[in-house]
Amino acid sequence: MIFAMPDMGAEARSEARFEPHAEPPAGEATLTVDELSARVGMTVRTLRFYAGRGLIPPPVRRGRVGYYGAEHIARLDLVRELQAHGFTLSAIEGYLDRIPPDASPQDIALHRTLLTPWMRDLPETLDRPTLVRRTGRDLTDDDIEMLVALGVVEPTPDEDVFQVATAHLSLGVELLDLDLPVDAVLAAGRIFTEHGRAIAEELTEVFRTKVWPHYRDSGGPPEHIQQLVERFKPVTIQGLVLAYERAVGETQRDTIRRSQSKPPRR
């Protein structure tokens, strides 16, 4: 859990984030704060803190009692998922700010569903001897520099302790065996990052504007979209690999054709 004391402007910030029309209809808000606490497994103090930070909309008031509904539950489930993936409180606030205030519980659930299969595994903190044991080989300072350049290892203030993306460690070791220059790895990494981000943004837009509306309008069960997202990742990765292989083949053929069209040297 991420805890901090709310500041004096938190209530105003919460009201500004959620317009009055964004509150759920009164008939849909049936849980008191104690019932919501039991439903989502968070303390009342935590719920009030999150409300003060604007992570959930204000409750629907009936007299002096505030009631909560499906939207509050969906947002709190999303907060928990983001925390599990290592998001800080400020990062969670920024993420939720990008969700429209009038988003339905189903829309919010989609964000949570999309997180799990796409988020990277959290890094492990390993000292150098443990890292050497995990890689199964000796690691020179140059090897460590290469792993850092690959994004597999991140240094910490302690020079012999690292944050390691263990899911990608075996790939990093394979690249070490290729004995590539560090500047070549950095250049390739920039290319992958630039084009990978562009592809991710465009595919996300396709999913948001074409796939999600189709699912929402069909009235399918939540399990269907979960299965769809879980299958969407490997399918898109296979599609990218296939497109890359085709592009490499076409580039090689173009290179051969250009070399054959040049006049022979005398």
C-alpha positions as CSV (number, residue, x, y, z in Angstrom):
1,M,0.0,0.0,0.0
2,I,1.0,3.6,-0.6
3,F,0.1,5.9,2.3
4,A,0.6,9.7,2.8
5,M,-1.3,12.4,4.7
6,P,-3.7,14.4,2.5
7,D,-3.0,18.1,2.0
8,M,-5.5,20.9,2.6
9,G,-6.4,21.2,-1.1
10,A,-7.2,17.5,-1.6
11,E,-11.0,17.9,-1.2
12,A,-11.1,20.7,-3.7
13,R,-8.9,18.7,-6.1
14,S,-11.3,15.7,-5.8
15,E,-14.4,17.9,-6.6
16,A,-12.6,19.4,-9.6
17,R,-11.7,16.0,-11.0
18,F,-15.2,14.7,-11.0
19,E,-18.1,16.8,-12.3
20,P,-21.5,16.4,-10.5
21,H,-22.9,14.5,-13.6
22,A,-20.1,11.9,-13.2
23,E,-21.6,10.6,-9.9
24,P,-23.4,7.2,-10.3
25,P,-27.2,7.3,-10.2
26,A,-28.5,7.1,-6.6
27,G,-30.0,3.7,-7.3
28,E,-26.6,2.3,-8.1
29,A,-24.9,3.6,-5.0
30,T,-25.9,1.3,-2.2
31,L,-22.7,0.7,-0.1
32,T,-21.8,2.7,3.0
33,V,-18.1,3.4,3.5
34,D,-17.9,0.5,6.0
35,E,-19.5,-1.8,3.4
36,L,-17.3,-0.6,0.7
37,S,-14.3,-1.2,3.0
38,A,-15.3,-4.8,3.4
39,R,-16.1,-5.2,-0.3
40,V,-12.7,-4.0,-1.6
41,G,-10.5,-5.1,1.4
42,M,-9.2,-1.6,2.2
43,T,-9.5,0.3,5.5
44,V,-12.0,3.2,5.8
45,R,-9.0,5.5,6.5
46,T,-7.4,4.5,3.2
47,L,-10.7,4.9,1.3
48,R,-11.2,8.4,2.7
49,F,-7.6,9.3,1.9
50,Y,-8.1,8.1,-1.7
51,A,-11.3,10.1,-2.0
52,G,-9.4,13.2,-0.7
53,R,-6.8,12.7,-3.4
54,G,-9.4,12.4,-6.1
55,L,-8.8,8.8,-6.9
56,I,-12.5,8.0,-6.5
57,P,-15.5,10.4,-7.0
58,P,-17.4,11.7,-3.9
59,P,-20.1,9.5,-2.6
60,V,-23.8,10.0,-3.4
61,R,-25.3,11.8,-0.4
62,R,-28.6,10.7,1.1
63,G,-29.1,12.9,4.1
64,R,-25.9,12.8,6.1
65,V,-24.8,9.4,4.8
66,G,-22.6,8.9,1.7
67,Y,-23.1,5.8,-0.5
68,Y,-20.8,4.2,-3.0
69,G,-21.4,2.1,-6.1
70,A,-19.9,0.1,-8.9
71,E,-17.7,3.0,-10.2
72,H,-16.0,3.4,-6.9
73,I,-15.3,-0.3,-6.7
74,A,-13.9,-0.4,-10.3
75,R,-11.6,2.6,-9.6
76,L,-10.4,1.1,-6.3
77,D,-9.7,-2.2,-8.1
78,L,-7.7,-0.3,-10.7
79,V,-5.7,1.5,-8.0
80,R,-4.9,-1.8,-6.4
81,E,-3.7,-3.2,-9.8
82,L,-1.6,-0.2,-10.5
83,Q,0.0,-0.5,-7.0
84,A,0.8,-4.1,-7.7
85,H,2.7,-3.1,-10.8
86,G,4.8,-0.7,-8.8
87,F,3.1,2.6,-9.6
88,T,3.7,5.4,-7.1
89,L,0.7,7.4,-5.8
90,S,1.5,10.4,-8.1
91,A,1.8,8.0,-11.1
92,I,-1.6,6.5,-10.2
93,E,-3.1,10.0,-10.0
94,G,-1.7,10.8,-13.4
95,Y,-3.1,7.5,-14.8
96,L,-6.6,8.1,-13.4
97,D,-6.6,11.7,-14.7
98,R,-6.5,10.3,-18.2
99,I,-9.7,8.3,-17.6
100,P,-12.8,10.4,-18.5
101,P,-14.8,11.4,-15.4
102,D,-18.0,9.9,-17.0
103,A,-16.4,6.5,-17.7
104,S,-18.6,3.6,-16.9
105,P,-17.5,0.8,-14.5
106,Q,-17.1,-1.4,-17.5
107,D,-14.8,1.2,-19.1
108,I,-12.7,1.4,-16.0
109,A,-12.6,-2.4,-15.7
110,L,-11.1,-2.4,-19.2
111,H,-8.1,-0.4,-18.1
112,R,-7.5,-2.9,-15.3
113,T,-7.9,-5.8,-17.7
114,L,-5.4,-4.3,-20.2
115,L,-2.7,-3.9,-17.5
116,T,-2.0,-7.5,-16.5
117,P,-0.8,-9.1,-19.8
118,W,1.2,-6.0,-20.9
119,M,2.9,-4.7,-17.8
120,R,6.5,-5.8,-17.4
121,D,7.5,-7.9,-14.5
122,L,8.8,-5.9,-11.6
123,P,12.6,-5.9,-11.4
124,E,14.4,-7.9,-8.7
125,T,17.2,-6.4,-6.6
126,L,20.3,-8.6,-7.0
127,D,23.8,-8.2,-5.7
128,R,26.6,-8.9,-8.2
129,P,27.4,-12.5,-7.0
130,T,23.7,-13.4,-7.3
131,L,23.5,-11.8,-10.8
132,V,26.6,-13.8,-11.9
133,R,24.9,-16.9,-10.6
134,R,21.7,-16.2,-12.4
135,T,23.5,-15.6,-15.7
136,G,25.7,-18.7,-15.4
137,R,28.8,-16.8,-16.5
138,D,31.4,-14.4,-15.2
139,L,30.4,-10.7,-15.8
140,T,33.1,-8.1,-16.5
141,D,32.4,-4.4,-16.0
142,D,32.0,-4.2,-19.8
143,D,29.4,-6.9,-19.6
144,I,27.5,-5.0,-16.9
145,E,27.7,-1.9,-19.0
146,M,26.2,-3.8,-21.9
147,L,23.3,-5.2,-19.8
148,V,22.6,-1.6,-18.6
149,A,22.6,-0.4,-22.2
150,L,20.1,-3.2,-23.0
151,G,17.8,-2.1,-20.2
152,V,18.1,-5.5,-18.5
153,V,20.1,-4.1,-15.6
154,E,19.8,-0.8,-13.8
155,P,22.5,0.5,-11.4
156,T,21.7,1.5,-7.9
157,P,23.6,3.8,-5.5
158,D,25.4,0.7,-4.3
159,E,27.8,-0.2,-7.1
160,D,27.5,-3.9,-6.5
161,V,23.7,-4.0,-6.3
162,F,21.4,-3.8,-9.4
163,Q,17.7,-3.7,-10.3
164,V,17.4,-6.6,-12.8
165,A,14.6,-7.4,-15.3
166,T,14.9,-11.1,-14.7
167,A,12.4,-12.0,-17.4
168,H,14.8,-10.6,-20.0
169,L,18.1,-11.7,-18.4
170,S,18.5,-14.7,-20.7
171,L,18.1,-12.6,-23.8
172,G,20.7,-10.2,-22.4
173,V,23.1,-13.0,-21.9
174,E,22.6,-14.2,-25.5
175,L,23.4,-10.7,-26.8
176,L,26.5,-10.6,-24.6
177,D,27.7,-13.8,-26.4
178,L,27.3,-11.9,-29.7
179,D,30.1,-9.5,-28.6
180,L,28.4,-6.5,-30.1
181,P,29.8,-2.9,-29.6
182,V,27.9,-1.0,-27.0
183,D,27.2,1.9,-29.3
184,A,25.6,-0.5,-31.8
185,V,23.3,-1.9,-29.0
186,L,22.4,1.6,-28.0
187,A,21.5,2.6,-31.6
188,A,19.4,-0.5,-32.0
189,G,17.7,0.1,-28.7
190,R,16.7,3.6,-29.7
191,I,15.2,2.2,-33.0
192,F,13.2,-0.4,-31.1
193,T,12.0,2.1,-28.6
194,E,11.0,4.7,-31.1
195,H,9.1,2.4,-33.4
196,G,7.8,0.2,-30.6
197,R,6.2,3.2,-29.0
198,A,4.6,4.3,-32.3
199,I,3.2,0.8,-32.9
200,A,1.9,0.5,-29.3
201,E,0.1,3.9,-29.6
202,E,-1.5,2.9,-32.9
203,L,-2.6,-0.5,-31.8
204,T,-4.0,0.9,-28.6
205,E,-6.1,3.3,-30.6
206,V,-7.3,0.4,-32.8
207,F,-8.3,-1.5,-29.6
208,R,-9.9,1.5,-28.1
209,T,-11.9,2.6,-31.1
210,K,-12.8,-0.7,-32.8
211,V,-12.3,-3.7,-30.5
212,W,-13.6,-2.2,-27.2
213,P,-16.8,-0.7,-28.7
214,H,-17.6,-4.0,-30.4
215,Y,-17.3,-5.9,-27.1
216,R,-19.2,-3.2,-25.2
217,D,-22.1,-3.2,-27.6
218,S,-22.3,-7.0,-27.8
219,G,-23.0,-7.2,-24.1
220,G,-20.5,-10.0,-23.6
221,P,-19.4,-11.2,-20.2
222,P,-16.2,-9.6,-18.6
223,E,-14.4,-12.9,-18.9
224,H,-14.6,-12.6,-22.7
225,I,-12.7,-9.3,-22.8
226,Q,-10.2,-10.8,-20.4
227,Q,-9.6,-13.7,-22.7
228,L,-9.4,-11.4,-25.7
229,V,-6.8,-9.2,-24.1
230,E,-4.7,-12.2,-23.0
231,R,-4.7,-13.6,-26.6
232,F,-4.2,-10.1,-28.1
233,K,-0.7,-9.8,-26.8
234,P,0.8,-13.0,-28.3
235,V,-1.1,-12.5,-31.6
236,T,0.2,-8.9,-32.0
237,I,3.8,-10.0,-31.1
238,Q,3.6,-12.8,-33.7
239,G,2.3,-10.3,-36.2
240,L,5.2,-7.9,-35.5
241,V,7.8,-10.7,-35.8
242,L,6.2,-11.8,-39.1
243,A,6.2,-8.2,-40.4
244,Y,9.8,-7.6,-39.3
245,E,10.9,-10.9,-41.0
246,R,9.2,-9.9,-44.2
247,A,10.7,-6.4,-44.1
248,V,14.2,-7.8,-43.6
249,G,13.7,-10.1,-46.5
250,E,12.5,-7.3,-48.7
251,T,15.3,-5.1,-47.7
252,Q,17.9,-7.8,-48.5
253,R,16.3,-8.3,-51.9
254,D,16.3,-4.6,-52.6
255,T,20.0,-4.4,-51.6
256,I,20.8,-7.3,-54.0
257,R,18.9,-5.7,-56.8
258,R,20.6,-2.4,-56.4
259,S,24.0,-4.0,-56.3
260,Q,23.3,-5.9,-59.5
261,S,22.1,-2.8,-61.3
262,K,25.4,-1.0,-60.7
263,P,27.8,-1.1,-63.6
264,P,30.8,-3.3,-62.9
265,R,34.0,-1.7,-61.7
266,R,36.9,-1.5,-64.2
